[in-house]
Amino acid sequence: MSEGIPLNIHCVEEVSSTMDVAREMVAASTRVPFALLAGSQAKGRGTGGRAWASPRGNMYCTICVPEAMVPAEVMPVLPLVAGLVCRAAIMELIPGADVHLKWPNDIIHNGMKIGGTLVENDGTHLFIGIGMNVAVAPPVTDAGRPATTIHNIAEAAGVKSETVNPRQLAALVWRHLFTTVNDNTITRAELVRRFDAAMDKSLTLHRRNGAERGEETLTAVRLNEWGHLTVRKPDGSEETLMADYLF
Ligand code: BTN
C-alpha cells in the first residue's frame, strides 16, 4: 500500500547516473511516477556537480514525480522532504535507530554520513535522487565527514543486516514520499518543523566552497519558515543560509 500510488520501481544493474537515465525514461514516455533503482553507477553525481561514489551494495535511486502531483505547500521544501522520507524509511527498518539530518540534504548517524539527496527538475517532472550507504561506506575523498552504512547501524541495533536491502529501502522511501505528497492537510510549516526536529544540532559544520572546507565553524540553530538554516558563528553572531552546502 503506497497511499494510492502503486509502487512502480524499475530495477537495473549498472547505469551512468539514475538521474540521467530517469530523464531518458521520461522522454520515452515511461509511466510516471516511477523509481529507478540501480545496482551501481559509473557516473553518480552529488550536489555541486561532485562525483558520488557508487559501488555495488548500496542504494542508488531516482524517483520521478510529475510536478503537478506535488502540492504548493510541499514544493518549496521538497529537498527537505527528501531527507525526511529517507530518515523515516531507515527508522522503519531499524526501530529506534538514531538517524538525523544535516541541512539541507544529508542523512547522518553519529556524525557520519549515511546518504544524501539531490532534487532536479526538467520543467515538468521532479527527479528526486537518493544515495544511501546500505552495505558499503565509500572512503572520504574530499574534506567531507566519514561515512557509515545502514548495515552497521542495523547490527548495532540488533537487527540482522541481511534483512535490509536497497529494494526494500526504496519501497519504503516511495511509500513515505507519497504519503507526504498526498497528505492534503500537510503544511510547509509542519514539514519545516519536522526537519528542524530531525536535525543533529550538535554537529560542527563548515561551509563547502567547491571542494574546499571553509575554516569558520558553524552550528545549526533553527530553520526559518522557508526551510533556510540559521547558523551560529564562533563569535556568537547568527547568519541565515539559503543555498549553501555544508561539510
Ligand atoms: C549528495 O551530494 O549528498 C547527494 C547525493 C545524491 C546521490 C544520488 S545516487 C542516486 C542519484 N543518482 C545520482 O547520480 N545521484 C543521486
Residues whose N, C-alpha, C, O or C-beta is under 5 A from the ligand:
A	BS01	BTN	S17 T18 M19 K43 G44 R45 G46 T47 W52 M59 Y60 C61 N105 G116 T117 L118 G129 I130 G131
